[in-house]
Amino acid sequence: MDLAARLADAPSPTMTLLPDGSVDRRFGVLDRRHAPESRAAFVEQLSGGQRSFVTERRGVEHGGQAVNAAMQARELGADAELYGHLDHDVFGVLEVDATSMGGPAAVNVYEFEDSAMMLTTESTDIRSWTYDDLAAAGGEPALDADAVVWTNWASLANTTDALHRAADRPGEGGVLVLDPGGVSVRTPDERAGFVDALSALAGRYDVVLSANDDELGALASAVGVEGSVVERARGLRETADIAGVVMHGEARAVAATRDGVAAVPNFETAGVSRFTGGGDRFSAALAFARACEWPWKPSLALANAAASYYVGTGSTGDRDDLAAYAADAAVLGGD
């Protein structure tokens, strides 16, 4: 069954997405001719002593991993609930059931010709957030959704404890996809603690870790797992004893599961419209597909399509968009 047919027949699972949120201010970084600058040139100039650069303001918009994932869940037709840090007018346009747990982060996104750099100031509410704040917002029952997408572990200091609290709740949950964010900001011991939390959650949920190559490597090394992408994914999955460890990359997505390893080539985009936010849409689409009980390979294909469509167009694709995109776009070759 192809992706279009699967999407046409897919149900509308309940999905919960949490716990961050940000106000993103986007700037273009320009060279002396006021054309888009490359990151390599910027680094060279900065290393050479230049301290002044020209930028252009490109807008202010809602952001955050959970917010981005919620937008994708909604476009796929899920019954989505967002519990985030949303106390700002910029979130008023979200067409998803949303509950705020406090003030958002402030993010300046500096976009180069070939990449982007983000400078983040976390809010006090994000820095101090605990599981009790989710409970106070009425979010505990939402953890029993068909799929939960829990994002940005790296930026919320108390999330490891919150994950253990979620694991200790009575009953059984559905799919839980964890997208940890930029784990390099946390110590190796903290990363190992996160892996322990995944193990605890596996008693209640069908747990899937969704990470990029760098995040996967940092988490795997914290628990003594080294090697290729496949070896790191397989070793980390076995160590945590969870349903799957998924690496989403530019060329392919790889999933180490209890049934073996699945790899699906990514889609080739004609150009790049956005350098950030694709991974969040990948995780949401992956959770949607797994909640619909799709096998691993079509689940990865949908996640790849959601991420690549956003990177190429700057828009979040709905079912029709992603079905047409997957049918028309070429896939990247090789391993």
C-alpha positions as CSV (number, residue, x, y, z in Angstrom):
1,M,0.0,0.0,0.0
2,D,1.5,3.4,-1.0
3,L,1.6,6.4,1.2
4,A,-1.4,8.1,-0.4
5,A,-3.6,5.1,0.2
6,R,-2.4,4.8,3.8
7,L,-3.2,8.4,4.5
8,A,-6.6,8.2,2.8
9,D,-7.5,5.3,5.2
10,A,-5.8,6.6,8.3
11,P,-8.0,7.3,11.4
12,S,-7.7,10.4,13.5
13,P,-5.7,9.3,16.6
14,T,-5.6,11.4,19.7
15,M,-2.2,13.1,20.1
16,T,-0.7,15.1,23.0
17,L,2.3,17.4,22.4
18,L,4.4,19.0,25.1
19,P,6.0,21.0,26.9
20,D,7.9,23.9,25.3
21,G,7.1,27.0,23.2
22,S,9.0,30.0,21.9
23,V,8.6,33.3,20.2
24,D,10.9,33.1,17.2
25,R,12.4,36.3,15.6
26,R,13.9,35.5,12.2
27,F,16.8,37.5,10.7
28,G,18.8,37.1,7.5
29,V,22.6,37.5,7.8
30,L,23.9,39.5,4.8
31,D,27.3,40.0,3.2
32,R,28.7,43.4,2.2
33,R,26.6,43.4,-1.0
34,H,23.5,42.8,1.2
35,A,23.2,39.3,-0.3
36,P,22.6,36.2,1.9
37,E,25.8,35.2,3.7
38,S,27.0,31.6,4.0
39,R,27.8,30.2,7.5
40,A,31.3,29.3,6.5
41,A,32.0,32.9,5.4
42,F,30.5,34.2,8.6
43,V,32.6,31.9,10.8
44,E,35.8,32.9,8.8
45,Q,35.0,36.6,9.3
46,L,34.2,36.2,13.0
47,S,37.4,34.2,13.5
48,G,39.3,37.0,11.7
49,G,38.1,39.6,14.1
50,Q,35.1,41.1,12.4
51,R,32.5,42.1,15.1
52,S,29.8,43.9,13.1
53,F,27.4,42.1,10.7
54,V,24.4,43.2,8.7
55,T,21.0,41.5,9.3
56,E,17.5,41.9,7.9
57,R,14.4,41.3,10.0
58,R,12.3,38.5,8.4
59,G,9.4,38.3,10.9
60,V,8.2,37.1,14.2
61,E,6.3,33.8,14.6
62,H,5.4,31.1,17.1
63,G,7.9,28.3,17.6
64,G,9.1,25.6,19.9
65,Q,9.4,21.9,19.2
66,A,6.1,20.9,20.7
67,V,4.3,23.8,18.9
68,N,5.8,22.7,15.5
69,A,4.9,19.1,16.2
70,A,1.3,20.1,17.1
71,M,0.9,22.0,13.8
72,Q,2.0,18.8,11.9
73,A,-0.3,16.6,14.0
74,R,-3.2,18.9,13.3
75,E,-2.5,18.9,9.5
76,L,-2.5,15.1,9.5
77,G,-6.0,15.1,11.0
78,A,-5.1,14.0,14.5
79,D,-7.2,15.1,17.5
80,A,-4.3,17.1,18.9
81,E,-3.8,18.7,22.3
82,L,-0.9,21.0,23.0
83,Y,0.5,21.7,26.5
84,G,3.2,24.3,26.1
85,H,4.7,27.6,27.3
86,L,2.4,29.8,25.3
87,D,1.8,33.1,27.2
88,H,2.2,35.4,24.2
89,D,-0.1,36.8,21.6
90,V,1.8,35.1,18.8
91,F,0.3,31.8,19.8
92,G,-3.3,33.1,19.3
93,V,-3.3,32.0,15.7
94,L,-2.7,28.3,16.5
95,E,-5.6,26.2,15.2
96,V,-5.1,23.5,17.9
97,D,-6.5,22.9,21.4
98,A,-3.8,24.5,23.5
99,T,-3.1,25.0,27.2
100,S,-0.3,27.2,28.4
101,M,1.9,26.4,31.4
102,G,3.8,29.8,31.4
103,G,5.9,32.1,29.4
104,P,7.8,31.0,26.2
105,A,11.4,31.1,25.3
106,A,12.7,33.9,23.2
107,V,14.6,32.7,20.1
108,N,16.6,34.7,17.6
109,V,17.0,32.7,14.4
110,Y,19.9,33.9,12.2
111,E,19.5,32.5,8.7
112,F,22.5,32.1,6.4
113,E,22.4,31.1,2.8
114,D,23.0,27.4,3.7
115,S,22.0,27.0,7.3
116,A,20.6,28.7,10.4
117,M,21.8,29.5,13.9
118,M,19.5,29.9,16.9
119,L,20.3,32.0,20.1
120,T,17.8,31.1,22.8
121,T,16.8,32.8,26.1
122,E,14.7,30.4,28.2
123,S,12.0,31.9,30.2
124,T,11.8,31.5,34.0
125,D,8.8,29.3,33.6
126,I,10.6,27.0,31.2
127,R,13.7,26.8,33.5
128,S,11.6,26.0,36.5
129,W,9.0,23.7,34.8
130,T,8.1,20.5,36.6
131,Y,5.6,17.7,36.2
132,D,3.5,19.4,38.8
133,D,2.9,22.3,36.3
134,L,1.6,19.8,33.8
135,A,-0.7,18.3,36.4
136,A,-1.9,21.8,37.5
137,A,-2.7,22.6,33.9
138,G,-4.9,19.5,33.7
139,G,-2.5,17.7,31.4
140,E,-2.2,14.4,33.2
141,P,-5.1,12.6,31.4
142,A,-3.7,13.8,28.1
143,L,-0.7,11.5,28.6
144,D,-3.1,8.6,27.9
145,A,-3.6,9.7,24.3
146,D,-3.0,7.3,21.4
147,A,0.3,9.1,20.8
148,V,2.3,11.5,23.0
149,V,5.1,13.6,21.5
150,W,7.4,14.8,24.3
151,T,10.0,17.3,23.0
152,N,13.0,19.4,24.1
153,W,14.2,17.4,27.1
154,A,17.5,19.3,26.7
155,S,16.0,22.7,27.5
156,L,13.8,21.9,30.5
157,A,16.0,21.0,33.4
158,N,13.4,19.0,35.3
159,T,12.2,16.8,32.5
160,T,14.0,13.6,33.5
161,D,12.1,13.7,36.8
162,A,8.9,14.5,34.9
163,L,9.4,11.5,32.6
164,H,9.8,9.2,35.6
165,R,6.6,10.7,37.1
166,A,4.8,9.9,33.8
167,A,6.2,6.4,33.9
168,D,4.9,5.8,37.4
169,R,1.3,6.6,36.5
170,P,-1.1,3.7,36.6
171,G,-2.3,2.0,33.4
172,E,-0.9,1.6,30.0
173,G,-0.3,4.3,27.4
174,G,0.0,4.3,23.6
175,V,2.9,5.5,21.5
176,L,5.4,7.9,23.2
177,V,7.9,9.6,20.8
178,L,10.6,11.5,22.6
179,D,12.5,14.1,20.6
180,P,15.2,15.3,23.1
181,G,16.5,18.5,21.3
182,G,20.1,19.6,21.5
183,V,21.4,17.2,24.0
184,S,25.0,18.6,23.8
185,V,24.0,21.3,26.4
186,R,23.5,18.5,29.0
187,T,26.3,16.6,30.7
188,P,27.0,12.9,30.0
189,D,25.6,11.9,33.3
190,E,22.4,13.8,32.5
191,R,22.2,12.1,29.2
192,A,22.6,8.7,30.8
193,G,19.8,9.7,33.2
194,F,17.6,10.5,30.2
195,V,18.3,7.0,28.8
196,D,17.3,5.5,32.2
197,A,14.0,7.4,32.0
198,L,13.3,5.9,28.6
199,S,13.7,2.5,30.2
200,A,11.3,3.4,32.9
201,L,8.7,4.6,30.4
202,A,9.0,1.4,28.4
203,G,6.9,-0.3,31.1
204,R,3.9,1.9,30.2
205,Y,4.4,3.1,26.6
206,D,5.5,2.0,23.2
207,V,8.6,4.2,23.5
208,V,10.4,5.6,20.4
209,L,13.4,8.0,20.6
210,S,13.6,10.3,17.6
211,A,16.9,12.1,17.2
212,N,19.3,13.5,14.6
213,D,22.7,12.0,14.0
214,D,24.5,14.3,16.5
215,E,21.9,13.8,19.2
216,L,22.0,10.0,18.7
217,G,25.7,10.0,19.0
218,A,25.8,12.1,22.2
219,L,23.1,9.9,23.9
220,A,24.7,6.6,22.8
221,S,28.2,7.6,24.0
222,A,26.8,8.6,27.4
223,V,25.9,4.9,27.9
224,G,29.0,3.5,26.3
225,V,27.6,2.7,22.9
226,E,29.8,3.7,19.9
227,G,30.0,2.8,16.2
228,S,28.1,3.6,13.0
229,V,24.6,5.1,13.0
230,V,23.1,1.7,12.8
231,E,25.3,0.4,15.6
232,R,24.6,3.4,17.9
233,A,20.8,3.1,17.2
234,R,20.7,-0.6,17.8
235,G,22.9,-0.4,20.9
236,L,21.0,2.5,22.4
237,R,17.7,0.7,21.8
238,E,18.9,-2.5,23.5
239,T,20.4,-0.6,26.4
240,A,17.1,1.3,27.0
241,D,15.0,-1.7,26.0
242,I,12.5,0.4,24.2
243,A,10.4,-0.1,21.0
244,G,12.6,1.9,18.7
245,V,15.5,4.4,18.2
246,V,15.1,6.5,15.1
247,M,17.7,8.7,13.5
248,H,16.4,11.3,11.1
249,G,19.0,12.7,8.7
250,E,19.2,14.6,5.4
251,A,19.7,11.5,3.4
252,R,17.7,8.8,5.2
253,A,15.9,7.8,8.3
254,V,17.0,4.7,10.2
255,A,15.0,2.9,12.9
256,A,16.5,0.2,15.2
257,T,13.5,-1.8,16.4
258,R,12.8,-5.0,18.2
259,D,12.3,-6.6,14.8
260,G,15.6,-5.4,13.3
261,V,16.8,-2.3,11.4
262,A,14.7,-0.4,8.9
263,A,16.2,2.4,6.7
264,V,14.2,4.6,4.3
265,P,15.8,7.2,1.9
266,N,14.7,10.8,2.3
267,F,13.1,12.9,-0.3
268,E,15.2,15.3,-2.4
269,T,14.1,18.9,-2.1
270,A,14.4,21.3,-5.0
271,G,15.5,24.1,-2.6
272,V,15.6,25.0,1.1
273,S,13.0,27.4,2.5
274,R,13.6,26.6,6.2
275,F,16.6,25.2,8.1
276,T,14.8,24.6,11.4
277,G,11.6,22.8,12.3
278,G,11.8,19.8,10.0
279,G,12.8,17.4,12.8
280,D,9.8,18.4,14.9
281,R,7.5,17.6,12.0
282,F,9.3,14.3,11.5
283,S,8.6,13.3,15.1
284,A,5.0,14.3,14.9
285,A,4.4,12.4,11.7
286,L,6.2,9.4,13.0
287,A,4.0,9.3,16.2
288,F,0.9,9.7,14.0
289,A,1.9,6.8,11.8
290,R,2.8,4.5,14.7
291,A,-0.5,5.4,16.5
292,C,-2.3,4.3,13.3
293,E,-0.4,1.0,13.7
294,W,1.6,1.4,10.4
295,P,4.7,-0.7,9.9
296,W,8.1,1.0,10.4
297,K,9.0,1.6,6.8
298,P,5.9,3.5,5.8
299,S,6.0,5.3,9.1
300,L,9.5,6.5,8.3
301,A,8.4,7.5,4.8
302,L,5.6,9.7,6.1
303,A,8.0,11.3,8.7
304,N,10.5,11.9,5.9
305,A,7.9,13.5,3.7
306,A,6.6,15.7,6.5
307,A,10.1,17.0,7.3
308,S,11.2,17.4,3.7
309,Y,8.0,19.1,2.6
310,Y,8.4,21.7,5.4
311,V,12.1,22.3,4.7
312,G,11.4,22.8,1.0
313,T,8.3,24.9,1.2
314,G,8.2,26.5,4.6
315,S,4.7,25.1,5.1
316,T,3.3,22.3,7.1
317,G,1.8,19.7,4.8
318,D,-1.6,18.1,5.3
319,R,-2.5,14.6,4.1
320,D,-3.1,15.6,0.5
321,D,0.1,17.7,0.4
322,L,2.3,14.9,1.7
323,A,0.7,12.2,-0.5
324,A,1.3,14.3,-3.6
325,Y,4.8,15.3,-2.5
326,A,5.8,11.7,-1.8
327,A,4.4,10.6,-5.2
328,D,6.3,13.4,-7.1
329,A,9.6,13.9,-5.3
330,A,12.7,11.9,-5.9
331,V,14.3,10.1,-3.1
332,L,17.9,10.6,-2.2
333,G,20.1,7.6,-3.1
334,G,22.7,5.7,-1.2
335,D,23.1,4.7,2.4
